[in-house]
Amino acid sequence: MAPPNDPVIPSLSVIRSDTSEKFFDLCDGKLTVKGVSLLTEVPENVFLSPFSCVCQNSDAPLPLLQRVLALSHKGGFLGFSQQEPSDRLTNSLGRFSGRDFLSIFRFKTWWSSQWVGTCGSDLQMETQWILFDLPEIESYVIIIPTIEGSFRSALHPGSDGHVLIYAESGSSQVKASNFDVIAYIHVSENPYSLIREAYSSLRVHLNTFKLLEEKTTPNLIDKFGWCTWDSFYLTVDPVGVWHGVKGFVEGGVCPRFIIIDDGWQSINLDGDDPNEDVKNLVIGGPQMSAKLHRLDEGDKFRKYQGGLMFGPNAPSFDPKKTKALIELAVKLKHLRSDRDDAFQSDDPNLPEIEASFKKLNQEIDDLFGEVESSNSKKGCGSYSCRGDNFGLKAFTKDLRTKFKGLDDIYVWHAVFGAWGGVRPGTTHLNSKIVPCKVPPGLDGTMLDLAVVNIVKGSIGVVHPDQAYDFYDSMHSHLAKSGITGVKVDVMHCIEYVTEEYGGRVELAKSYYDGLSKSIEKNFNGNGIIASMQQCNDFFFLGTKQVSMARAGDDFWFQDPNGDPMGVFWLQGVHMIHCSYNSLWMGQFIQPDWDMFQSDHVCAKYHAGSRAICGGPVYLSDNVGSHDFDLIKKLVYPDGTVPKCIHFPLPTRDCLFKNPLFDQKTILKLWNFNKYGGVIGAFNCQGAGWDTQTHKIRGFPECYKTISGSVHVSDIEWDQKVEAAQMGKAEEYVVYLCQAEELHFMPPKSLPFPITIDPSSFELYSFVPVTKLFDTIKFAPIGLTNMFNCGGTIQELEYIDVGAKLKVKGGGIFLAYSNESPKKCELNGAEVAFQWVPEGKLTVDLAWIEEAGGVSDLAFYY
């Protein structure tokens, strides 16, 4: 008998209660949906089980449980059996052709992206799910490979249109031959509802994760921040961080959070003195073989003395020297590659290359010496600094003393501590060097520097029995030092070291359980951003506490492989990663669209997407290199942002298209504000996944102006309870953020034609028109100096004689009004306004600090 608090799911039929029609049927090698063929040539060893016959109990909250039960007739599980047990099994689920699909696949160990096609052979390796369009029955079907026992699964392409399911344990000692619930299948008339329903069902079935709706998001969800990575890479130190925050504040925008990225820890390389930090690391690569030798901050931060940055002799910071270090390090990276090639080929020029390599190394050491000398006018100067007035704790205290608006300080660490884990014998933990083995399923992914270096250096793995002790040892020290959260990276290197730990599922469970418990204890249960985590087993096993995670690959300000056009086309690729991944990741976590640089050539393009991303906005600007005019279109002076109430998703007419290189599709994203909807239209054409070379590359013939259309019906109003009523309006106005145009749009009007240049965008704010009287029509747009103008409206109330609003921010407020108001009041006093017969009604608002930037605005007719 189940315990009293463990709700028992009653037996349910896969047949709907109001009809005898089956949703799914598997018979004679054919899988059909409402009588429509989905897969043919289904092998005899594949079987279908109704959801209600499989799922018997769950710890899900009762409202979620009831919702899933009510829709359980729309889903079921696919399984298969084979004769020989193995740790890796591949089986066809059947074949299809001539049917549009959307899928998500892993193009690197860490990152996933969108892919479309029309047959099973079009799939890519490591596909996380596949969504089918069934126009015959005006429905959609999703197949999601899942976890069963100690096995996780993915979809792979087969020959002649077959879809293969690949199940692996990650350990030759863990084998199976039979699976009952290795993939989940679900049908719905709405593609967005479908994905939500399907992952809700898996939440109830697996009991190993929580949906976003069950969790609270981090404090930084609606704030502006700064990440140190692109400014410093591994050279980050307290002086640089201080001057970075100071520069934003002096420019009129206060960061409410910062992320101190890689470079702050106590790491060294194999063969180094086990008690000393490695010296003079600059860019990513060499540190990926480094391991933690302590669980607290490295020397650069440990030596910091409280009060160092106050007073007349505080150390200055020269960003030119950091830039010079990075440029030298890039040259050294290329020279190291040349040296390795010369060594392999017995190149007679090897001695000359060696000499250049040594000379360049010395230049870097000399420049580091200059930087350290200028930054060490004060400080501890000792490896035994102790007490509250030294180290990370003293530094965070000084930051908050000086910069009053700084709420959160996060630091980076890898899932195993550092990229290379924990060095054995240097901490109290039982750590062991484990050689890395990349799973065969990743053979089709993109060549990745991180993978190469991690495999080369192996990982110091703390025994999974000590996972909680490991994380708590780090996090408790950080929490006492004023750190409020962590960015946990390199998640999927877990699958490289699973052989002797019971396989990838079991090792992941141990580590994610330890991480979750530590986050709950030390960081308010939600002080974490997950990164390099875009594989199904993380989401199925690691998201009980994690409520925010990266939705895309890194922001690349240029192509690391040297394509000069990569500075442009990589930015569109980033948009695609984030938006399509949000379809599924948004069920588990708040999608994090990552940082960007405000002075980048495509900064405005990124800013347009971040304005409607529904989450925090943060930058990775170099110290002193900012476009404050652009930043202030995204961020209020108090460091908060006008945030959408959902996360952006591709519109229906984009779901089965390729907005990267089909030369015709504009990426359109829908989202909501409290009092209107928004469509972001982005030209992302010009790059994408190359199936032959297995890399993302430029397609220059696609990098051109394209045209399309936008309509109020592109917004999925029914996907948010708060927005549903807005979708029923009789009339709308649409405001074009870039063009600064206002148009009247009845729902039955023709779509609005649009043309978007390469690496460009437009934001369309759709606002329902309200009839105040028989003849007066009113619709508030918001502050037009902000990209997400509709997000500036905090409250809206219609009264007998007009409309009252609370608006946050300073600038020009715009509303549509077909007639001029008799008067306008701002904060209780009558003020001037402007109205033109075309319907534009404007008022100038000032930012009033004492009111938190919020103005009370009223129009009377």
C-alpha positions in Angstrom: 0.0 0.0 0.0 1.3 3.5 -0.8 2.0 5.8 2.1 -0.7 8.4 2.8 1.1 11.3 1.0 2.0 9.3 -2.1 -1.0 9.8 -4.4 -2.0 6.7 -6.2 -2.8 7.0 -9.9 -5.9 5.1 -10.8 -5.8 2.7 -13.8 -6.6 4.7 -16.9 -7.3 3.6 -20.5 -5.5 5.0 -23.5 -9.0 5.5 -25.0 -10.6 8.8 -24.3 -13.6 8.7 -22.0 -15.9 10.4 -24.5 -15.1 8.3 -27.6 -14.0 4.8 -28.5 -11.4 6.1 -30.9 -7.9 5.2 -30.0 -5.2 8.0 -30.1 -2.4 5.5 -30.8 -2.4 2.1 -32.3 0.4 -0.3 -33.1 -0.6 -3.1 -35.3 0.9 -5.1 -38.1 4.1 -3.0 -38.1 2.3 0.3 -38.3 2.0 3.0 -35.6 -1.0 5.2 -36.3 -2.3 8.3 -34.6 -6.1 8.8 -34.8 -5.9 6.5 -37.8 -3.1 8.4 -39.6 0.1 6.6 -40.2 3.1 7.9 -38.3 5.6 5.1 -38.5 5.7 2.0 -40.8 7.9 -1.1 -40.8 7.8 -1.1 -37.0 9.8 -4.2 -35.9 8.0 -6.9 -34.1 10.1 -6.4 -31.0 8.7 -2.9 -30.5 5.6 -2.4 -28.4 3.4 0.3 -27.1 2.0 0.7 -23.6 -0.6 3.2 -22.4 0.6 5.8 -19.9 -2.0 4.6 -17.3 -0.7 1.1 -17.4 2.8 2.1 -16.7 2.6 5.1 -14.3 1.2 4.0 -10.9 2.4 6.6 -8.4 4.1 10.0 -8.3 5.3 12.6 -5.9 4.1 15.4 -8.1 1.9 18.2 -6.6 -1.8 17.3 -6.8 -2.8 20.0 -9.3 0.0 18.9 -11.7 -0.9 15.3 -11.1 -4.6 15.9 -11.8 -3.7 17.8 -15.0 -1.5 14.9 -16.3 -4.1 12.3 -15.4 -6.8 14.2 -17.3 -4.6 14.1 -20.4 -3.1 10.6 -19.9 -5.2 9.1 -22.7 -3.1 11.2 -25.1 0.2 9.5 -24.3 2.0 6.2 -24.1 5.4 4.6 -24.0 7.4 2.7 -26.6 9.7 -0.2 -25.6 11.6 -2.9 -27.3 13.3 -6.2 -26.4 16.4 -8.0 -27.8 17.9 -11.4 -27.1 21.4 -10.4 -26.1 22.0 -8.1 -23.1 24.3 -5.2 -23.8 25.4 -1.8 -22.4 24.6 -0.2 -25.7 21.5 -1.3 -27.7 20.2 0.2 -31.0 16.7 -0.7 -32.4 14.5 0.7 -35.1 11.2 2.3 -34.1 10.0 2.2 -37.7 10.3 4.5 -40.7 8.7 7.6 -42.0 9.1 9.8 -45.0 7.4 12.8 -46.5 6.4 14.2 -43.1 7.7 17.5 -41.7 9.5 17.2 -38.4 11.3 19.5 -36.0 14.0 18.0 -33.7 16.6 19.0 -31.2 20.0 17.3 -31.4 23.4 17.6 -29.7 25.9 19.2 -32.0 28.5 19.1 -29.2 28.8 17.2 -26.0 27.4 20.3 -24.2 25.1 22.0 -26.6 22.0 21.3 -28.6 20.2 22.9 -31.5 17.3 22.7 -34.0 17.1 20.4 -37.0 14.3 19.9 -39.5 13.6 17.3 -42.2 11.0 15.0 -43.7 12.2 11.4 -43.1 13.9 9.3 -40.5 17.2 9.4 -42.2 17.3 13.2 -42.0 17.7 13.0 -38.2 21.0 13.8 -36.6 22.9 11.7 -34.0 21.9 12.3 -30.4 18.5 13.7 -31.1 16.7 14.7 -27.9 13.2 14.7 -29.3 11.3 14.8 -32.5 8.1 16.7 -33.2 5.8 15.6 -36.2 3.3 17.8 -38.0 0.1 15.8 -38.8 -2.0 18.3 -40.9 -4.4 15.5 -41.8 -5.8 15.6 -38.3 -4.7 19.1 -37.4 -2.4 17.7 -34.7 1.2 17.2 -33.6 3.0 14.2 -32.1 6.2 14.2 -30.1 8.5 11.2 -29.4 10.9 11.8 -26.5 13.6 9.3 -25.7 13.9 9.0 -22.0 15.5 7.2 -19.1 14.7 3.7 -17.9 16.6 2.1 -15.1 20.3 2.7 -15.6 20.0 3.5 -19.3 19.4 6.8 -21.1 18.4 7.0 -24.7 18.5 9.2 -27.8 17.2 9.0 -31.3 19.6 8.4 -34.3 19.1 8.3 -38.0 18.6 5.0 -39.7 18.8 3.9 -43.3 15.9 4.1 -45.7 13.9 6.5 -43.5 14.1 4.5 -40.2 14.3 6.1 -36.8 16.7 4.4 -34.4 16.5 4.5 -30.7 19.9 4.2 -29.0 20.0 3.2 -25.3 23.2 3.2 -23.3 24.3 2.7 -19.7 27.8 4.1 -20.0 29.3 1.0 -18.3 30.2 -2.3 -19.7 29.2 -3.8 -16.4 25.6 -2.6 -16.7 23.6 -4.5 -19.4 20.0 -5.0 -20.4 18.0 -6.5 -23.2 14.5 -5.3 -22.5 12.9 -1.8 -22.2 9.3 -1.0 -21.4 9.4 2.8 -21.3 12.4 3.9 -23.2 10.5 6.5 -25.2 7.4 8.6 -24.6 4.9 9.5 -27.3 2.1 12.1 -27.0 -0.4 13.9 -29.3 -2.1 17.3 -29.1 -3.7 19.8 -31.4 -1.4 22.6 -30.1 2.4 22.2 -30.5 3.2 24.3 -27.5 0.7 22.6 -25.3 1.9 19.3 -26.6 5.5 19.8 -25.4 4.3 21.0 -22.0 1.9 18.1 -21.6 4.5 15.5 -22.7 7.2 16.7 -20.2 4.6 17.0 -17.5 3.7 13.4 -18.0 7.4 12.4 -17.8 7.7 14.5 -14.6 4.9 12.4 -13.1 6.4 9.1 -14.5 10.0 9.6 -13.6 9.8 11.5 -10.3 13.5 12.5 -10.8 13.0 16.2 -11.7 10.7 19.1 -11.2 9.1 21.4 -13.7 9.8 25.1 -13.7 6.3 25.8 -12.4 7.2 23.8 -9.2 10.3 25.9 -8.4 11.3 29.5 -7.6 13.7 31.3 -9.9 16.9 33.0 -8.8 16.8 36.6 -7.6 18.6 37.8 -10.7 15.7 36.8 -13.0 14.6 40.4 -13.8 18.0 42.2 -13.3 21.0 43.5 -15.2 24.4 41.9 -14.6 28.0 41.5 -15.8 30.1 38.4 -16.4 33.8 38.6 -16.2 34.7 36.0 -18.9 35.2 38.0 -22.1 36.9 40.9 -20.2 39.6 38.8 -18.5 39.3 35.1 -19.4 41.6 33.4 -16.8 43.4 36.6 -15.7 40.4 37.8 -13.6 41.4 39.3 -10.3 39.8 41.6 -7.6 41.2 44.8 -9.0 39.8 44.2 -12.5 36.4 43.1 -11.2 36.2 46.2 -9.1 37.0 48.6 -12.0 34.5 46.6 -14.2 31.6 47.3 -11.8 32.8 50.9 -11.2 32.7 51.6 -15.0 29.0 50.5 -15.3 28.0 52.6 -12.2 29.8 55.7 -13.5 28.0 55.2 -16.9 24.6 55.4 -15.1 23.7 51.7 -15.0 24.2 49.7 -11.8 24.7 45.9 -12.2 22.5 44.1 -9.8 24.6 40.9 -10.1 28.0 39.8 -11.3 29.4 36.4 -12.3 33.1 35.9 -11.5 33.8 33.3 -14.2 36.6 30.8 -14.6 40.0 31.9 -13.2 39.3 32.6 -9.5 39.9 29.0 -8.2 42.9 27.2 -6.7 44.0 25.0 -9.6 47.3 23.5 -10.9 48.5 21.1 -13.5 49.6 17.6 -13.1 53.3 17.7 -12.2 53.1 21.1 -10.6 53.8 21.7 -6.9 50.5 20.3 -5.4 50.2 23.2 -3.0 50.7 26.1 -5.4 48.4 27.7 -8.0 49.3 27.5 -11.7 50.7 30.8 -12.9 50.0 33.0 -15.8 47.0 31.3 -17.4 45.2 33.6 -19.9 42.8 31.9 -22.3 40.8 28.8 -22.4 42.6 25.6 -23.3 45.5 24.8 -20.9 43.2 25.2 -17.8 41.0 22.4 -19.1 43.6 20.0 -17.8 44.0 21.7 -14.5 42.6 20.4 -11.2 41.5 21.8 -7.9 44.1 21.5 -5.1 42.0 23.5 -2.7 38.3 24.1 -2.4 38.5 27.8 -1.8 39.6 30.8 -3.8 43.0 31.0 -5.5 45.9 33.2 -4.6 44.7 36.2 -6.6 41.6 36.5 -4.5 43.0 35.0 -1.3 45.6 37.7 -1.0 43.0 40.5 -1.3 43.0 42.7 1.9 39.8 44.5 2.9 39.8 48.2 2.1 42.4 47.8 -0.7 40.2 49.6 -3.3 39.2 52.5 -1.0 41.5 55.4 -0.5 43.7 57.6 -2.7 46.3 54.9 -3.5 43.9 52.2 -4.7 45.4 50.1 -7.5 44.4 51.3 -11.0 43.5 48.9 -13.9 44.8 49.1 -17.4 42.5 47.2 -19.8 45.1 47.6 -22.5 47.5 45.3 -20.7 44.8 42.6 -20.3 44.0 42.9 -24.0 47.7 42.6 -24.8 48.0 39.5 -22.7 45.0 37.9 -24.5 46.5 38.7 -27.9 49.8 37.2 -26.9 48.0 34.1 -25.5 46.1 33.7 -28.8 49.4 33.8 -30.7 50.9 31.3 -28.3 47.9 29.0 -28.8 48.5 29.0 -32.6 52.2 28.6 -32.1 51.6 25.6 -29.8 49.6 24.0 -32.6 52.3 24.7 -35.1 54.9 23.2 -32.7 52.8 20.0 -32.2 52.4 19.6 -36.0 56.1 20.2 -36.5 57.0 17.6 -33.9 54.6 15.0 -35.5 56.1 15.5 -39.0 59.8 15.9 -38.0 59.7 19.4 -39.5 63.2 20.8 -39.8 61.9 24.2 -38.7 61.0 22.7 -35.2 64.0 24.4 -33.4 62.9 27.8 -34.8 59.3 27.2 -33.8 60.5 26.1 -30.3 62.5 29.3 -29.9 59.6 31.5 -30.9 57.4 29.6 -28.5 59.8 30.1 -25.6 60.2 33.8 -26.5 56.4 34.3 -26.6 56.0 32.6 -23.2 58.6 34.9 -21.7 56.8 37.9 -23.1 53.6 36.8 -21.4 55.4 36.1 -18.1 57.0 39.6 -18.2 53.6 41.3 -18.9 52.0 39.3 -16.1 54.8 40.6 -13.8 53.9 44.2 -14.8 50.2 43.6 -14.1 50.9 41.9 -10.7 53.3 44.7 -9.7 50.7 47.4 -10.4 48.0 45.5 -8.5 49.9 44.7 -5.4 50.6 48.1 -3.8 48.6 46.8 -0.9 47.4 43.4 0.1 48.3 40.4 2.2 51.3 39.2 0.2 51.2 35.9 2.1 49.9 32.5 1.3 48.5 32.2 4.9 46.1 35.1 4.8 43.3 34.4 7.2 40.4 36.2 8.8 37.4 38.2 7.6 39.6 41.0 6.4 41.3 38.9 3.7 40.3 36.9 0.7 37.0 36.6 -1.1 34.9 37.5 1.9 36.7 40.8 2.3 36.4 41.5 -1.4 32.6 40.9 -1.6 32.1 43.0 1.5 34.0 45.9 -0.1 32.1 45.5 -3.4 28.7 45.7 -1.6 29.9 48.6 0.6 30.9 50.6 -2.5 28.2 49.5 -4.9 25.0 49.6 -2.9 22.8 48.1 -5.7 24.9 44.9 -6.1 22.6 42.2 -4.9 24.1 38.9 -6.1 27.7 37.7 -6.7 28.0 34.3 -8.4 31.1 32.4 -9.1 31.9 29.8 -11.8 32.8 26.2 -11.2 32.7 22.9 -13.1 30.5 20.0 -12.2 33.7 18.2 -11.0 35.0 21.3 -9.4 37.5 22.4 -12.1 37.7 21.3 -15.7 40.0 18.5 -14.6 38.3 17.8 -11.4 40.0 17.5 -8.0 43.7 16.6 -7.7 44.1 13.4 -5.6 45.7 13.8 -2.2 45.3 17.6 -1.9 41.9 17.8 -0.1 40.1 15.6 2.4 38.1 14.1 -0.4 38.6 10.7 -2.0 39.5 11.7 -5.5 40.8 9.5 -8.3 42.2 10.2 -11.7 39.8 8.6 -14.2 40.7 8.5 -18.0 37.9 10.0 -20.2 36.1 8.0 -22.8 33.7 9.8 -25.1 30.5 7.8 -25.7 30.1 6.4 -29.2 26.9 8.3 -29.7 28.9 11.5 -29.8 30.9 10.5 -32.8 28.8 12.7 -35.1 29.3 15.8 -33.0 31.4 18.8 -33.7 35.2 18.7 -32.9 35.5 20.7 -29.7 38.6 22.1 -27.9 37.1 21.4 -24.5 36.6 17.7 -25.3 40.1 17.4 -26.7 41.7 18.9 -23.6 39.5 17.1 -21.1 40.3 13.8 -22.6 44.0 14.6 -22.8 44.1 15.6 -19.1 41.7 13.0 -17.6 39.5 14.0 -14.6 40.1 13.8 -10.9 36.7 12.4 -9.9 35.6 12.6 -6.3 33.9 9.4 -5.3 30.1 9.7 -5.8 29.5 8.7 -2.2 31.1 12.1 -1.3 29.3 14.2 -3.9 27.4 16.2 -1.3 30.4 16.6 1.0 32.3 17.9 -2.1 29.8 20.5 -3.1 29.0 21.5 0.4 32.7 22.0 1.2 33.0 24.5 -1.7 29.6 26.1 -1.3 29.6 26.6 2.4 32.9 28.5 2.2 31.5 30.6 -0.7 28.3 31.3 1.1 30.2 32.5 4.2 32.4 34.6 1.9 29.4 36.6 0.5 28.8 34.5 -2.6 25.0 34.0 -3.3 25.1 31.5 -6.2 27.1 29.5 -8.6 27.3 29.0 -12.3 28.0 25.2 -12.7 29.5 24.4 -16.0 30.8 21.4 -18.1 27.9 19.3 -16.9 28.2 16.5 -19.4 31.8 15.5 -18.8 30.0 13.2 -16.3 29.3 10.9 -19.2 33.1 10.5 -19.9 34.0 8.8 -16.6 31.1 6.5 -15.9 32.6 3.0 -16.5 33.4 2.1 -12.9 30.6 4.0 -11.2 27.5 2.1 -12.4 27.1 4.0 -15.7 26.1 7.5 -16.6 22.6 7.5 -15.0 23.8 6.3 -11.6 26.8 8.6 -11.5 24.7 11.6 -12.6 22.1 10.8 -9.9 24.8 10.9 -7.2 26.3 14.1 -8.4 23.1 15.9 -9.1 21.6 14.8 -5.8 24.7 16.1 -3.9 24.6 19.4 -5.9 20.9 19.8 -5.3 21.2 19.3 -1.5 24.1 21.8 -1.4 22.3 24.4 -3.4 19.3 24.0 -1.1 21.5 24.4 2.0 23.9 27.2 0.9 22.2 29.2 -1.9 18.5 29.6 -1.0 17.6 26.5 -3.0 17.8 28.4 -6.4 21.2 30.2 -6.5 22.5 28.3 -9.5 22.8 28.7 -13.3 23.5 25.4 -15.1 25.7 25.6 -18.2 27.0 23.1 -20.8 24.1 21.0 -19.8 21.9 20.5 -22.9 21.4 16.8 -22.8 18.3 14.9 -21.7 19.8 13.1 -18.8 20.7 16.4 -17.1 17.1 17.6 -17.4 15.6 14.3 -16.3 18.0 13.9 -13.4 19.5 17.2 -12.4 16.7 19.8 -12.2 15.1 19.2 -8.8 16.7 22.5 -7.6 18.0 24.0 -10.8 15.5 26.6 -12.1 17.7 28.5 -14.6 20.1 27.2 -17.2 21.7 28.2 -20.5 19.5 27.9 -23.5 22.2 28.2 -26.2 25.8 27.8 -26.9 28.2 30.5 -25.9 28.0 34.0 -27.2 30.9 34.0 -29.8 32.0 37.5 -30.7 34.0 36.0 -33.6 34.4 32.7 -35.3 37.2 30.8 -33.5 38.0 28.9 -36.7 38.8 32.1 -38.6 35.8 32.8 -40.8 35.7 36.7 -40.8 32.0 36.6 -41.5 31.5 34.6 -38.3 31.4 37.8 -36.4 28.0 38.2 -38.0 26.5 34.8 -38.8 27.4 33.3 -35.4 25.0 35.7 -33.8 22.0 34.4 -35.7 23.0 30.8 -34.8 22.9 31.9 -31.2 19.3 33.1 -31.6 18.3 29.8 -33.1 19.9 27.7 -30.3 18.2 29.7 -27.6 14.7 30.0 -29.1 14.2 26.4 -30.2 15.9 24.9 -27.1 13.4 26.9 -25.0 10.6 24.8 -26.4 11.7 21.9 -24.2 14.2 23.4 -21.7 11.6 26.0 -20.7 9.5 23.2 -19.2 12.3 22.5 -16.6 14.1 25.8 -16.2 14.0 29.5 -17.0 16.0 29.7 -20.3 19.1 31.9 -19.9 20.0 33.5 -23.2 23.7 34.2 -22.1 25.7 37.3 -22.0 26.8 39.5 -25.0 29.0 42.6 -25.5 27.4 46.0 -25.8 30.1 47.3 -28.1 30.0 44.3 -30.5 29.2 44.9 -34.1 25.9 43.0 -33.7 25.2 44.2 -30.2 21.9 45.8 -31.1 20.8 42.6 -32.7 21.5 40.7 -29.5 19.9 43.4 -27.4 16.7 43.0 -29.4 16.5 39.3 -28.4 17.5 39.9 -24.8 14.8 42.6 -24.5 12.1 39.9 -24.9 14.0 36.9 -23.4 11.9 36.9 -20.2 15.0 36.6 -18.1 18.0 38.5 -16.9 20.1 40.7 -19.2 23.8 40.5 -18.7 26.9 41.6 -20.5 30.5 40.5 -20.9 31.9 43.9 -21.8 35.5 44.6 -21.5 36.3 47.1 -18.7 35.6 50.5 -20.1 34.2 49.3 -23.4 30.4 50.0 -23.2 27.7 51.4 -25.4 25.5 53.0 -22.7 23.0 54.3 -25.1 22.2 50.7 -26.1 22.4 49.4 -22.6 19.8 52.0 -21.4 17.3 50.7 -24.0 17.4 47.4 -22.1 18.0 48.4 -18.5 16.6 50.9 -16.0 18.9 53.1 -14.0 18.3 50.9 -10.9 19.6 47.8 -12.7 16.3 46.1 -13.3 14.9 45.3 -16.7 11.4 45.5 -18.2 10.9 41.8 -18.4 8.4 39.8 -20.4 6.2 37.4 -18.4 7.1 34.3 -20.4 10.1 33.2 -22.5 10.2 33.6 -26.3 9.3 30.7 -28.6 9.3 30.3 -32.3 6.0 31.0 -34.0 4.1 28.2 -35.6 5.1 29.1 -39.1 8.8 28.8 -38.1 8.5 25.4 -36.3 9.2 23.2 -39.3 11.4 25.6 -41.2 15.1 26.4 -41.3 15.6 30.1 -40.4 19.4 29.6 -40.7 20.0 28.7 -44.3 16.7 28.1 -46.3 17.0 31.7 -47.7 13.4 32.5 -47.0 12.4 32.1 -43.3 12.5 34.9 -40.8 12.8 33.8 -37.2 9.8 35.1 -35.4 9.5 34.8 -31.6 6.3 35.4 -29.6 6.1 36.5 -25.9 3.9 38.4 -23.5 4.0 41.5 -21.4 1.3 42.1 -18.7 -0.8 44.2 -21.1 0.1 43.1 -24.6 2.0 40.6 -26.7 5.3 41.0 -28.6 6.7 39.4 -31.8 10.5 39.6 -32.4 11.5 39.1 -36.0 15.1 38.3 -36.6 17.0 37.6 -39.8 19.3 34.7 -38.8 20.1 33.5 -42.3 23.7 32.8 -43.2 25.0 29.7 -41.3 24.1 26.4 -39.8 24.9 22.7 -39.3 26.9 21.0 -42.1 25.9 17.4 -42.1 29.1 16.4 -44.0 31.7 18.1 -42.0 29.9 17.9 -38.7 30.4 21.6 -37.8 28.5 24.8 -37.9 29.7 27.0 -40.7 28.8 30.0 -42.8 26.5 29.8 -45.8 27.3 33.1 -47.4 24.8 32.7 -50.2 22.0 32.9 -47.5 23.2 36.0 -45.8 20.8 38.4 -47.4 17.7 40.5 -46.9 14.5 38.4 -46.6 10.8 39.2 -46.4 7.8 37.7 -44.6 4.8 38.8 -42.6 3.7 39.2 -39.0 0.2 39.0 -37.6 -1.4 39.3 -34.2 -2.5 35.6 -34.5 1.2 34.6 -34.5 1.1 35.2 -30.7 0.0 32.1 -28.8 -2.2 33.9 -26.4 -3.7 30.8 -24.8 -0.2 29.6 -23.5 -0.3 31.9 -20.5 -3.4 32.3 -18.3 -2.7 36.0 -17.8 -2.6 36.5 -21.6 -5.6 34.5 -22.7 -8.1 37.3 -22.4 -5.9 39.7 -24.5 -6.1 37.2 -27.3 -9.8 37.8 -27.6 -9.7 41.5 -28.3 -11.7 42.9 -31.2 -9.0 45.3 -32.3 -5.2 45.8 -31.7 -2.6 48.3 -32.4 1.0 47.3 -33.3 4.0 49.4 -32.6 7.3 48.8 -34.5 10.1 49.5 -32.1 12.8 50.1 -34.7 10.8 52.0 -37.3 8.9 53.9 -34.6 5.6 53.3 -36.4 2.1 52.7 -34.9 -0.5 50.8 -36.9 -4.1 49.8 -36.3 -4.7 46.1 -36.8 -8.1 44.3 -36.5 -7.7 40.5 -36.0 -9.2 39.8 -39.5 -6.7 42.2 -41.2 -4.2 40.9 -43.6 -0.7 40.0 -42.2 1.7 42.9 -41.9 4.5 42.6 -44.5 8.0 42.8 -43.2 11.5 42.9 -44.7 14.5 42.3 -42.5 18.2 42.9 -43.4 20.9 40.4 -42.4 21.8 40.5 -38.7 18.9 42.8 -38.1 15.5 42.7 -36.3 12.3 44.4 -35.5 10.1 44.2 -32.4 6.3 44.3 -32.8 4.3 45.2 -29.8 0.6 44.1 -30.1 -1.7 45.8 -27.6 -5.5 45.1 -27.3 -7.6 48.2 -27.9 -10.1 49.0 -25.2 -13.3 51.0 -25.8 -13.6 53.5 -23.0 -16.8 54.9 -24.3 -18.8 54.4 -27.5 -16.3 56.3 -29.6 -13.0 56.4 -27.7 -10.5 53.7 -28.2 -7.3 53.4 -26.1 -4.3 51.1 -26.0 -1.1 51.8 -24.0 2.2 51.0 -25.8 4.8 52.0 -23.1 8.1 53.8 -23.1 9.4 53.9 -26.7 13.0 54.5 -25.6 13.1 50.9 -24.3 13.3 48.0 -26.6 10.5 46.1 -24.7 8.3 49.1 -24.5 5.3 47.1 -23.3 7.2 45.8 -20.3 7.5 49.2 -18.8 3.7 49.2 -17.9 3.4 48.0 -14.4 -0.3 48.5 -13.8 -3.3 49.4 -15.9 -6.8 50.3 -14.7 -9.8 51.6 -16.8 -12.1 54.0 -15.0 -15.4 55.7 -15.9 -13.6 58.7 -17.3 -10.4 57.3 -18.7 -7.4 55.2 -17.8 -4.8 55.0 -15.0 -1.4 53.5 -15.3 1.8 52.9 -13.4 4.8 53.1 -15.7 8.4 52.4 -14.8 11.3 54.3 -16.4 12.0 57.7 -17.9 11.4 58.7 -21.5 8.5 59.1 -23.9 5.4 57.2 -23.0 3.2 56.3 -26.0 -0.4 55.2 -26.2 -2.9 54.9 -29.0 -6.0 57.1 -28.7 -8.4 57.8 -31.5 -9.4 61.0 -29.7 -7.5 63.5 -27.6 -7.9 63.3 -23.8 -9.2 66.4 -22.0 -6.3 66.3 -19.6 -3.4 64.2 -18.4 -2.1 63.9 -14.8 1.4 62.7 -13.9 2.0 61.9 -10.2 -1.2 63.8 -9.3 -0.4 67.0 -11.2 -1.7 68.0 -14.6 0.9 68.0 -17.3 1.2 68.7 -21.0 0.8 65.9 -23.5 0.9 65.6 -27.3 -1.8 64.0 -29.5 -2.0 63.7 -33.3 -5.0 62.7 -35.3 -3.3 59.5 -36.4 -3.7 58.3 -32.8 -0.3 58.9 -31.2 -0.7 60.1 -27.6 2.7 60.9 -25.9 3.8 62.2 -22.5 7.4 62.8 -21.3 8.2 60.9 -18.0 11.2 61.5 -15.8 12.9 58.8 -13.7 12.2 59.7 -10.0 14.6 57.9 -7.8 12.5 58.2 -4.7 9.6 56.4 -6.4 11.8 53.6 -7.7 11.4 55.1 -11.2 7.6 54.4 -11.2 5.2 57.2 -12.4 1.5 57.4 -11.8 -0.1 58.4 -15.1 -3.8 59.1 -15.8 -5.7 60.2 -19.0 -9.2 61.7 -18.6 -11.7 62.0 -21.5 
